[in-house]
């Protein structure tokens, strides 16, 4: 029953990962192949008859990210931690910088297995959602007189990368991630979410100096807008500018025609949670986030905590 790489068992593995649902398995494969056409990082544990009893898949995404998905038949749950470790190790050298996985905080096989695996429990994320404002329904934003805004249509990658990384300094949102990824990978990941449109990305300047940004992406197929990221440089914090940037993000979102806007926030970031809740967002789920860094393995491995 030793875990092994088994790309030839893809369909069986994905069926188990999606809890035996043929429709969900098909949707999983179709979605995964948009970013990882080969879908070859498949690992399984088998019983003595060769039947797949536990499975894990690492799906590559832009920004050198890998999303790890795993499941097992309930009687064989004990096999999952070793299987997850085998999947992580087998994905080394496969063009992935950071592996990540999400699990329900209410318990279940995945949460227990990830907590006993080589992956680090990064944070508990609050998934938040609100209805998308109707165009023109929001009051104008009262920006400070020394502030200006621009979209990212004509902004170069180096400036964007520098600004994004600068806003991570002193962050309360998943601070363990700081320094684990290259700026180019972070930007590639953000641009891959939904349907990238630089007109929906806003940069705030104070006295002509970039001070923060909000990044919005539309997913027309799902009729959902995602607030991918909102951040300020340290010198711009504590002035109420985050709330103004959120309002601007909502104004941008209102132009898309989608029904709702969603985001995820670290639960140990009370100021951000309060800002989003006062901005009309409500919490809709809680997920435990786990990571493993291939570039800095000692910083993310063998750190097991309860979610």
GUVO-777451 format. One record per residue (C-alpha): residue in one letter; x, y, z. Coordinates in steps of 0.5 Angstrom, whole numbers, plus 500, padded with zeros to 3 digits. Layout:
BEGIN
AXYZ ...
//
This chain:
BEGIN
X500500500 X506505499 X504511496 X506511488 X506516482 X501514478 X499519472 X495513469 X490512475 X488519473 X481518472 X480514479 X484518483 X480525481 X474521482 X476519489 X478526490 X471529488 X468524493 X465519487 X462525483 X462523476 X460531474 X465534479 X470529477 X469532470 X469539472 X475538476 X479535470 X477541465 X478546470 X485543472 X487542465 X486550463 X493551467 X496544468 X495541461 X499535463 X496533470 X501528471 X502529478 X498524481 X499519487 X495514490 X495508495 X492502493 X490496497 X492489495 X487488489 X490494486 X484499488 X485506489 X484507496 X487514497 X489519492 X493526491 X494531485 X498537485 X495542480 X500547477 X498554476 X501560474 X506564479 X509557480 X504555485 X501548486 X494546489 X494540492 X488536493 X487529497 X482524499 X481517501 X476512503 X474513510 X477506513 X484508509 X484515512 X491513516 X494513509 X493520507 X499524511 X504519507 X500520501 X501528501 X508527503 X509523497 X505528493 X509534495 X516530494 X514528487 X512535485 X519537487 X523540480 X516540477 X516548476 X513549483 X515554488 X510554493 X504548494 X498550497 X492546500 X485548503 X481544508 X474545512 X476547519 X470543521 X474537521 X474531516 X480527513 X483532509 X484537515 X487531520 X491529514 X494536512 X496537520 X500530520 X503532513 X510536511 X505542510 X505548514 X498550517 X499557515 X492561517 X485560517 X482564512 X475567512 X471567505 X467573505 X462575500 X457581498 X452583492 X456587487 X453594487 X449597481 X453602477 X452609480 X449606486 X456608491 X457615493 X463618491 X470617494 X472623499 X479622497 X485626500 X487633496 X494630495 X492623492 X491621485 X489614482 X491611476 X489604473 X494599471 X494600464 X500603463 X504601469 X510596468 X511590471 X517592475 X513598478 X507593480 X512588483 X515593487 X509596490 X506589491 X512587495 X512593499 X505592501 X507586505 X511589510 X508589517 X502585514 X497581518 X495577512 X498571512 X505574514 X509567514 X508568506 X512574506 X519572502 X517565500 X515567493 X519571487 X515578486 X514576478 X511569481 X506573485 X504578480 X503572475 X499569480 X494575481 X494576473 X491569472 X485570477 X479570473 X479575467 X485579468 X483587466 X488592468 X483597468 X480594474 X487594478 X487601481 X494604484 X493610489 X498615490 X500620495 X503627493 X505623487 X508617490 X505610490 X502608496 X497602495 X493598490 X487594490 X486589485 X480586482 X478581477 X472579474 X470571472 X464572467 X462565467 X461565474 X458572475 X463573480 X468578481 X474577486 X478582490 X484579489 X488583493 X488590497 X494593500 X498599503 X505601504 X507602511 X507610511 X500610508 X497606514 X492608519 X489614515 X483610513 X485609506 X484602506 X477603506 X477608501 X481603496 X475598498 X470603496 X474604489 X474597488 X467596489 X466602484 X470598479 X467591481 X460595479 X462596472 X463588471 X455586471 X457580475 X452578481 X457578487 X464580489 X468575494 X475575497 X479571503 X482574509 X486571514 X482571521 X488574525 X487580521 X481584525 X482591522 X481588515 X475583517 X472589520 X473594514 X470588510 X464587514 X463595515 X463595507 X458590506 X461583506 X459577510 X463571512 X461565508 X466560509 X472558514 X478554511 X485552514 X490554509 X497549508 X503551505 X510548503 X515552500 X520548495 X525554495 X525554502 X523548505 X525549512 X521555513 X514551512 X515543513 X514539519 X510545523 X504541525 X498545528 X491544530 X486549526 
//
